[in-house]
Amino acid sequence: MGKTTDVLLPDIGDFDSVEVIEILVSEGDQVTVEESLLTLESDKATMEIPSPHAGKIISLLVKVGDHVSEGDKILSIEAVDSDTQQDPQQTAGLAPAAEELETVQAPSPSPTEERMQGLEQARRPGDKEARVPPVPVTIPGSGAGVTPHASPSVRRFARELGVDLSLVKGSGPKGRILKKDVQQFVKQSLRRGEAARSSGSPFEMPAGPEVDYSRFGEIESRPLNRIKKISGAHLHRSWLTVPHVTQFDEADITELEAFRKSQKEAASKQEIRLTLMPFLMKAVAAALKQMPGFNAALSVDGESLIFRNYIHIGVAVDTPNGLVVPVIRDVDQKGIFDLAGELMRVSAKARDGKLAPGDMQGGCFSISSLGGIGGSAFTPIVNAPEVAILGVSRSSMQPVWDGEVFQPRLMLPLSLSYDHRVIDGVDGVRFTSYLTSLLGDIRHLLL
C-alpha cells in the first residue's frame, strides 16, 4: 500500500490567488503521473495542474470557485510504491519515510504545455507588471484569431473533433465554452453542410460579425439593386474559383489616336461616335487569333480546354443601376465603323435597362475601360468562364526615349488579368506585348 500524500499547488509564475474553474478528478479515481488534476484560470492564463504521482485520489481539498496560491494543498493522493521516491530537493525537511503523511508539490506545467493550451491571454491594461502589451477584447465565437474562453479539457475535446473554438459561442459563465457547446456546434455544422450540398453551393463562407452601425451615428439602409446583386454573386464566385494574375503594360497609341481623330468626321456623317474602344476590340480579336489559349474555356471537371472558333468580346458599360457587360459578336469579322455603331446601340440599351439576357451571353473575352474617368492601373476580375480580361486606364503624354532624344508619346496603360490554371505568366506577357505592337501600329492588323 502506498503513502498518503498531500499535493501542493506548484509554482505557476506571476499568478496569485488563482481561481479553480474545473476539477478534473473525483475521490476514488486512479490517476497516472502527469494526468491533469484541476484547471486554474486568472485574468492572464488558463492552465491544468498535473499529478506528481500515480495513485488513488483520497480527498479533494479545493472546489470550483476557490482561489489558491503557490504552496496551497489541493488534494490528497495515495501514491503507489513505485512513485513514492521523490527528488531530495522536493522532500527536504519532511518527516522520516516511516511517517504516514508526507507533502509534495505538483510539477509546474511545462512551457510546451502552456503553449499548447493557449496560456498567454490578454493582460488587463491596468496591470503595471504586464509582460505583454494589452490586446483588444473580442467576443468568443466571432471568428479566426480569437482566443477562446475554454478549459484545456474542452480544448482537447475540440481538437479531437477538428473544431475551431474561435467559431464556437460559449454558454457558460462569462461566455465560457463548454463541452456541450462544442457538441452543438458540430451538429449545426453537419446540418449546414447538408444544406450547402443540397443547394449545390460550394462557396458558402463564414458570415461576418453583425455590427450595429447606428451606435456610431445616423445611418440609412438602401437595398442593393438587382444588377448589383446578380453581378456581385458572379464576381464573388469568379474571385473565389479563379487564381488571378494581372500583367501590366503600356501601349504607345500616338499614331492610333491621330488616325482616330482624322476619321471622326467620316464617322459623324454616319451618325457614329468613333472612340478608342473599336480599335481595342479589333486588336484584341487579332491577339486572340494569334494566341487561342486566351479564347479558350476550362471544362467543368478541370480536365480539358474548350477552344472557341468564334470571337465574341464583352465590353463593360457603366449604367445608373450598375455595371453590365453586353457582348459584341464576331468582332474579327466586322470593321471599325460597324463595331462603333454596334457599341453605341448596346450601350444605349444598357443605360435604358433594355438588354436581354442573350445580349450578355457567349463572351470569349472582356474589356473594361476606365480611361474616360481616370486611374493609371487596376486589377479587373476575370469574367468566368472566360480566362482573361483586359483593363484599360487613362492615356497620358509621357517622354519616351527613341535612342537619341526623348519624344512626347501618348501612352495607354493596360492591365491584363488571367486565369493562371490556363495561362502561364510568360504567355500573359506575350499577349500584352503583341497587343501593344498592334496598337502601336494599326497597319499590323492588316497582316
PyMOL commands that set and color helices and strands:
alter all, ss='L'
color gray80, all
select helices_A, chain A and resi 81-83+88-91+111-116+152-161+165-167+173-175+179-199+213-216+226-241+254-262+264-269+277-290+292-295+331-333+336-351+357-360+425-440+442-446
alter helices_A, ss='H'
color red, helices_A
select strands_A, chain A and resi 4-8+18-23+30-31+36-41+46-50+55-60+67-68+73-79+101-105+244-252+296-298+305-307+313-315+317-319+322-324+327-328+365-369+388-392+396-401+406-419
alter strands_A, ss='S'
color yellow, strands_A
deselect
rebuild
show_as cartoon
